[in-house]
């Protein structure tokens, strides 16, 4: 059962999805539901012996295209609503033990095309106001399946963090006549100290205002509002940038670094959001090889993040990691 419950203090919806307690939790590899279905083996969600990239509806979704009515009656103070929307799973590879960092630039380019295709299809639905493409990787983030995959949530509202970014971007544009994201890119490239990767179309950096250890943001240099605005060369550049950042992460301490990867795009509610600048944010949770960053009282209760290293020192460590790869291999 899923339903939306209104949070009157934060002025946003909370999704109550009780059925998700029953989803698989870290099954052994031979019973992984995201692997290909091999002859005589355990049947999975993919009825094929091999695949490159697969997208399917989440079997334990928080949002549904045909949601049931709420299980409780709302009030004026506590409204409720059906959890309309969609939740999809994106399988990156048939290799259960693989990582995105190991995929070729060509494969990552194909994945970007898939993300863009799903953004168009989901964002075109009348009930969907915001499409969020994201990945949770690693036990520290709380993943329930180790197979390399990401997710796409299509919300019937604009979630609070994108809403705050939109408001800040609009305010900046109205006051200065310029895009906030473009100004951030210019500021970071001018300072140069926090740049992790810089090519013709994209730049990756540890932001001056980093909240997570080794947080990295990826921005297109040209003003773009969503993946769908990127031409073929820009998508190829994004694929190279993603691979560079991911390889640096996995080489940082010699193991696949747990992280959350979140794409920030314009809403799909039909409004005018031309002032917004598309970007991707990575939130790792390891502050050292053996210590995690926990979201404790200040972060969770007050919304104020505390980091125990400067953005400059974190960027220096990532800058020092050499990255070489064959785009096709």
Secondary structure, 3 states (H helix, E strand, C coil): CEEEEEECCCCEEEEEEHHHHHCCCCCCHHHCCCCECCCCCCCCCECCCCCCCEEEECCCCCCECCCCCCCCCCCCCCCEEECEEEEEEEECCCCCCCCHHHCCHHHHHHHHHHHHHHHHHHHCCCCCCEEEEEEEECHHHCCCCCCCEEEEEEECCCCHHHHHHHHHHHHHHHHHCCCHHHHHHHHHHHHCCCEEEECCCEEEECCCCCCCCCCEEEEECCCCCCHHHCCHHHHHHHHHHHHHHHHHHHHHCCCCCCEEEEEECCCCCCCCCCCCCCEEEEEECECCCCCECCCCHHHHHHCCCCCCCCHHHHHHHHHCCCCCCCCCC
